[in-house]
Amino acid sequence: MEKIDFSKFNKGIFMINAVGIVYNKKLGKVLIGKREKDPYVESLFWSFPGGRIDYNNEIEDSLKEAIKKKTGIDVRVKEIIFARITPEIDRKQAILYYYCETEQEKPSASDSFVEVKWVDSKECKNYFTTSVHPNIIKFLDKLK
């Protein structure tokens, strides 16, 4: 079989990331993590936990593993809420946003996160240094 030269495509080829808006109903808060020196987006510091999709897993399973690896938290993936293409970088990424829930209250930062914390859903956007799509802001405003 002939190998495909993906550099010839100007659309349809993306790095796929899944992120979780992890909500703890008891706390009424959303989990975010702080990154340092993101290799793809220099301006990225605080973000929702997640990561690239593993080719050998279902998307939701990859998301659960990434969240566990970065925060120590087990989640239930409830539903996909939004998808978008990142405007911040030349190497385009498709980001799939999932709503997740957990009862765990004590996250621990590891992997690419140097800090994790629970924040009020309406305050999330104040932490982010990259664009937050209006659909995500609307979703966060409805939580609680």
GITAGI-V140087 format. One record per run of one state. SS is the DSSP state (@ for helix, = for strand, . for the rest). FROM is the first residue (numbers start at 1). LEN is the number of residues. Records with the same first field share a line. If there is no record, write none. Layout:
# GITAGI-V140087
SS: FROM-LEN + FROM-LEN
This chain:
# GITAGI-V140087
.: 1-5 + 9-6 + 25-4 + 36-10 + 48-1 + 53-6 + 72-4 + 86-7 + 102-11 + 128-6 + 143-2
@: 6-3 + 59-13 + 121-7 + 134-9
=: 15-10 + 29-7 + 46-2 + 49-4 + 76-10 + 93-9 + 113-8
